[in-house]
Amino acid sequence: MKTKQIYLRFLNLIHALEGEAHAPAMDLDAKKLLEVIAVRHEQEKPLTVTEAMALGTIASPATIHRKLDQLRELGMIDTVFEGKNRRTKYLVPTQASLDYFESIGKAMQAALA
Protein backbone atom coordinates (compact mmCIF):
# COMPACT_ATOMS: atom_id res chain seq x y z
CA MET A 1 0.00 0.00 0.00
CA LYS A 2 1.31 3.45 -0.88
CA THR A 3 2.16 5.94 1.84
CA LYS A 4 -0.55 8.35 0.68
CA GLN A 5 -3.16 5.58 0.84
CA ILE A 6 -2.08 4.65 4.37
CA TYR A 7 -2.35 8.25 5.52
CA LEU A 8 -5.75 8.77 3.90
CA ARG A 9 -6.99 5.52 5.42
CA PHE A 10 -5.73 6.73 8.81
CA LEU A 11 -7.57 10.06 8.37
CA ASN A 12 -10.74 8.21 7.46
CA LEU A 13 -10.47 6.08 10.62
CA ILE A 14 -9.81 9.19 12.74
CA HIS A 15 -12.88 10.93 11.32
CA ALA A 16 -14.94 7.85 12.10
CA LEU A 17 -13.65 7.87 15.70
CA GLU A 18 -14.44 11.57 16.07
CA GLY A 19 -17.99 10.94 14.90
CA GLU A 20 -18.71 8.48 17.71
CA ALA A 21 -20.91 9.58 20.57
CA HIS A 22 -18.24 9.13 23.26
CA ALA A 23 -15.53 11.02 21.38
CA PRO A 24 -14.40 14.26 23.04
CA ALA A 25 -15.52 17.43 21.24
CA MET A 26 -12.20 19.18 20.67
CA ASP A 27 -11.16 21.61 17.97
CA LEU A 28 -7.71 21.54 16.38
CA ASP A 29 -6.12 23.97 18.84
CA ALA A 30 -7.33 21.91 21.80
CA LYS A 31 -6.04 18.70 20.17
CA LYS A 32 -2.63 20.24 19.52
CA LEU A 33 -2.44 21.45 23.10
CA LEU A 34 -3.49 18.04 24.43
CA GLU A 35 -0.85 16.37 22.27
CA VAL A 36 1.89 18.65 23.63
CA ILE A 37 0.74 17.99 27.20
CA ALA A 38 0.69 14.22 26.62
CA VAL A 39 4.09 14.14 24.89
CA ARG A 40 5.73 16.18 27.65
CA HIS A 41 4.10 13.96 30.28
CA GLU A 42 5.33 10.85 28.46
CA GLN A 43 8.85 12.33 28.44
CA GLU A 44 8.50 12.84 32.22
CA LYS A 45 8.84 16.61 31.71
CA PRO A 46 5.30 17.78 32.50
CA LEU A 47 4.24 21.06 30.99
CA THR A 48 3.47 23.89 33.38
CA VAL A 49 0.54 26.22 32.85
CA THR A 50 3.02 29.05 32.27
CA GLU A 51 4.85 27.05 29.58
CA ALA A 52 1.55 26.19 27.93
CA MET A 53 0.56 29.85 27.82
CA ALA A 54 3.79 30.56 25.89
CA LEU A 55 3.01 28.07 23.09
CA GLY A 56 2.60 30.75 20.45
CA THR A 57 2.81 28.20 17.65
CA ILE A 58 -0.55 26.81 18.75
CA ALA A 59 -2.49 29.96 19.61
CA SER A 60 -2.47 33.20 21.55
CA PRO A 61 -2.24 33.04 25.37
CA ALA A 62 -5.93 33.95 25.69
CA THR A 63 -6.95 31.14 23.33
CA ILE A 64 -4.66 28.67 25.09
CA HIS A 65 -6.24 29.62 28.40
CA ARG A 66 -9.71 28.89 26.96
CA LYS A 67 -8.50 25.60 25.50
CA LEU A 68 -7.01 24.55 28.85
CA ASP A 69 -10.38 25.24 30.46
CA GLN A 70 -12.12 23.28 27.70
CA LEU A 71 -9.76 20.31 28.13
CA ARG A 72 -10.31 20.37 31.91
CA GLU A 73 -14.10 20.47 31.45
CA LEU A 74 -13.91 17.53 29.03
CA GLY A 75 -11.92 15.60 31.62
CA MET A 76 -8.92 15.30 29.31
CA ILE A 77 -6.36 17.06 31.52
CA ASP A 78 -5.82 17.85 35.14
CA THR A 79 -3.54 20.21 37.02
CA VAL A 80 -1.31 18.91 39.77
CA PHE A 81 1.31 20.29 42.11
CA GLU A 82 4.64 18.60 42.77
CA GLY A 83 5.80 18.32 46.33
CA LYS A 84 5.17 21.28 48.58
CA ASN A 85 5.47 23.83 45.78
CA ARG A 86 1.94 25.23 45.42
CA ARG A 87 2.91 27.97 42.98
CA THR A 88 3.62 25.83 39.92
CA LYS A 89 0.78 23.88 38.32
CA TYR A 90 1.65 21.03 36.02
CA LEU A 91 -0.66 19.82 33.28
CA VAL A 92 -1.17 16.07 33.08
CA PRO A 93 -3.33 13.89 30.85
CA THR A 94 -6.18 12.03 32.52
CA GLN A 95 -7.21 8.44 31.92
CA ALA A 96 -9.80 9.74 29.43
CA SER A 97 -7.07 11.31 27.30
CA LEU A 98 -4.91 8.20 27.56
CA ASP A 99 -7.91 6.17 26.34
CA TYR A 100 -8.34 8.69 23.50
CA PHE A 101 -4.70 8.26 22.45
CA GLU A 102 -5.09 4.49 22.71
CA SER A 103 -7.96 4.63 20.20
CA ILE A 104 -5.88 6.86 17.91
CA GLY A 105 -3.02 4.35 18.15
CA LYS A 106 -5.37 1.51 17.22
CA ALA A 107 -6.58 3.53 14.22
CA MET A 108 -2.96 3.97 13.18
CA GLN A 109 -2.34 0.24 13.45
CA ALA A 110 -5.49 -0.48 11.44
CA ALA A 111 -4.37 1.94 8.72
CA LEU A 112 -1.07 0.08 8.42
CA ALA A 113 -2.74 -3.35 8.27
VOGU-3710 file (C-alpha; in Angstrom, 3 decimals, decimal comma):
1> mktkqiylrf> 0,000/0,000/0,000  1,307/3,447/-0,879  2,162/5,942/1,839  -0,547/8,354/0,675  -3,157/5,583/0,842  -2,078/4,647/4,369  -2,351/8,251/5,516  -5,746/8,772/3,901  -6,992/5,522/5,419  -5,734/6,731/8,807
11> lnlihalege> -7,573/10,058/8,374  -10,742/8,206/7,464  -10,471/6,084/10,619  -9,809/9,189/12,745  -12,876/10,926/11,323  -14,941/7,846/12,099  -13,650/7,873/15,700  -14,437/11,567/16,075  -17,991/10,939/14,902  -18,710/8,476/17,706
21> ahapamdlda> -20,914/9,582/20,574  -18,237/9,127/23,260  -15,530/11,021/21,379  -14,397/14,263/23,043  -15,518/17,425/21,238  -12,197/19,181/20,675  -11,157/21,610/17,973  -7,708/21,540/16,378  -6,117/23,974/18,842  -7,333/21,914/21,797
31> kklleviavr> -6,043/18,703/20,173  -2,627/20,236/19,518  -2,438/21,450/23,096  -3,490/18,037/24,428  -0,848/16,368/22,266  1,891/18,647/23,629  0,738/17,993/27,197  0,692/14,224/26,618  4,090/14,142/24,892  5,727/16,180/27,646
41> heqekpltvt> 4,097/13,957/30,281  5,335/10,848/28,461  8,852/12,332/28,443  8,497/12,839/32,223  8,838/16,606/31,710  5,302/17,776/32,505  4,243/21,055/30,988  3,474/23,894/33,375  0,541/26,220/32,846  3,024/29,054/32,270
51> eamalgtias> 4,854/27,048/29,581  1,553/26,193/27,927  0,557/29,847/27,815  3,787/30,557/25,893  3,010/28,071/23,088  2,596/30,750/20,451  2,815/28,198/17,646  -0,552/26,808/18,750  -2,495/29,957/19,609  -2,471/33,201/21,553
61> patihrkldq> -2,242/33,037/25,369  -5,930/33,947/25,692  -6,947/31,140/23,333  -4,663/28,673/25,087  -6,240/29,619/28,405  -9,706/28,890/26,962  -8,496/25,597/25,505  -7,013/24,548/28,852  -10,384/25,239/30,463  -12,116/23,281/27,704
71> lrelgmidtv> -9,765/20,305/28,130  -10,311/20,368/31,909  -14,096/20,468/31,453  -13,912/17,533/29,025  -11,918/15,601/31,619  -8,917/15,296/29,309  -6,355/17,064/31,521  -5,819/17,850/35,143  -3,541/20,207/37,018  -1,305/18,910/39,770
81> fegknrrtky> 1,309/20,288/42,113  4,635/18,595/42,768  5,800/18,323/46,328  5,166/21,284/48,585  5,474/23,829/45,777  1,939/25,232/45,418  2,908/27,968/42,978  3,624/25,835/39,923  0,778/23,884/38,323  1,651/21,026/36,020
91> lvptqasldy> -0,658/19,820/33,276  -1,167/16,070/33,080  -3,332/13,892/30,850  -6,178/12,032/32,516  -7,210/8,442/31,918  -9,797/9,744/29,435  -7,069/11,307/27,302  -4,905/8,198/27,564  -7,906/6,174/26,335  -8,336/8,687/23,505
101> fesigkamqa> -4,696/8,263/22,454  -5,085/4,487/22,706  -7,960/4,635/20,205  -5,879/6,860/17,906  -3,021/4,352/18,147  -5,368/1,512/17,218  -6,580/3,525/14,223  -2,962/3,969/13,179  -2,344/0,237/13,452  -5,486/-0,481/11,436
111> ala> -4,367/1,938/8,716  -1,074/0,078/8,425  -2,738/-3,349/8,273
//
